[in-house]
Amino acid sequence: MLNQLLYRSLTPSLLFSRPFSSTLFVKGISFSSTEETLTQAFSQYGQVLRVDVIMDKVRCRPKGFAYVTFFSKEEAAKALLELNGQLVDGRVVILDTTKAVKHNRPDSKPDQTVEGVPNSQNKVIPES
């Protein structure tokens, strides 16, 4: 029964039930991974346009995840199916689809405001 559940969870129809983009979220990357090593690993599945390794600014090393953007959705789908759960730079990586809108939005602002802290859209709320 467990094998059936695992098999069903990996079927392409379930993987692609969300809106699919050409950007993949890569979780579990090595702390020694770089943009170059990830580009090399993913380029065998299609043309890689961009790799964003999210860095820990305090430790000056990757946080353990990255975003990989392919030229087309089909190339990203191929990488998702073939590279998910495989070794990259000595670590097993987990791939997932992302919404490209959430990633790399320079104009994004926090949704919540803290009382007493100025926000560009709100005035300072005086404490009572």
C-alpha positions in Angstrom: 0.0 0.0 0.0 2.8 2.4 0.8 4.5 1.7 -2.5 1.2 2.6 -4.3 1.0 5.8 -2.4 4.6 6.7 -3.2 4.1 5.8 -6.8 1.0 7.9 -7.1 2.6 10.9 -5.5 5.3 10.8 -8.2 3.1 10.6 -11.2 3.4 13.4 -13.7 -0.3 14.3 -13.5 0.1 15.2 -9.8 3.4 16.9 -10.3 2.0 19.3 -12.8 -1.3 20.0 -11.1 0.0 23.5 -10.1 0.7 26.2 -12.6 4.1 25.3 -14.1 6.8 27.8 -15.0 10.3 27.4 -16.4 11.8 28.1 -12.9 12.5 25.2 -10.5 13.1 25.4 -6.8 16.0 23.2 -5.8 16.2 22.1 -2.2 19.0 20.3 -0.5 22.0 21.6 -2.4 25.5 21.2 -1.0 27.1 24.1 0.9 29.9 23.9 -1.6 27.5 24.2 -4.6 28.0 27.2 -6.8 26.1 28.7 -9.7 28.6 27.1 -12.1 28.3 23.6 -10.7 24.5 23.8 -10.7 24.4 25.2 -14.2 26.6 22.3 -15.3 24.4 19.7 -13.6 21.1 21.1 -15.0 22.3 22.0 -18.5 22.1 18.4 -19.6 18.3 18.7 -19.4 18.0 22.0 -21.4 19.3 25.5 -21.8 19.8 27.1 -18.3 19.2 30.8 -18.4 19.9 31.6 -14.7 20.9 30.0 -11.5 20.3 31.8 -8.2 22.0 30.2 -5.2 20.5 31.7 -2.1 23.3 32.7 0.2 23.6 32.9 4.0 25.1 36.3 4.5 26.5 35.6 8.0 28.2 32.3 7.1 29.0 33.3 3.5 27.8 29.9 2.1 24.6 28.7 0.4 21.5 28.3 2.6 20.8 24.9 0.9 18.4 25.9 -1.8 18.5 27.6 -5.2 16.3 28.6 -8.2 17.1 27.3 -11.7 15.5 29.0 -14.7 15.3 27.1 -18.0 14.7 28.5 -21.5 11.3 26.6 -21.7 8.8 25.0 -19.5 9.4 21.7 -21.3 13.1 21.7 -20.4 12.2 22.4 -16.8 9.7 19.6 -16.8 12.3 17.2 -18.1 14.7 18.2 -15.4 12.0 17.9 -12.7 11.2 14.4 -13.8 14.7 13.1 -14.3 16.8 14.9 -11.6 14.4 15.0 -8.7 15.9 12.8 -5.9 19.2 12.4 -7.6 22.7 13.4 -6.5 24.1 16.8 -7.3 27.4 17.9 -5.8 27.2 14.9 -3.5 23.8 15.6 -2.1 20.3 14.4 -2.9 18.3 17.3 -4.3 14.5 17.8 -4.3 13.0 19.8 -7.1 9.7 21.6 -7.1 7.9 24.0 -9.4 7.7 27.6 -8.5 5.7 30.6 -9.4 8.1 32.9 -11.1 6.1 35.9 -9.9 7.2 35.3 -6.3 10.8 34.9 -7.1 13.0 37.9 -7.9 10.5 40.7 -7.3 12.5 43.7 -6.4 9.4 45.8 -5.7 8.0 43.3 -3.1 7.0 44.9 0.2 6.2 43.1 3.5 2.5 42.3 3.9 2.5 42.9 7.6 3.3 46.2 9.3 4.8 46.4 12.8 3.3 49.0 15.1 5.6 52.0 15.5 7.8 51.0 12.5 7.5 53.3 9.4 6.4 51.7 6.1 6.7 53.5 2.7 2.9 53.2 2.3 1.8 53.8 5.9 2.4 56.6 8.4 4.0 55.8 11.8 1.3 54.7 14.2 1.8 56.5 17.5 1.8 54.3 20.6 -1.0 55.1 23.1 
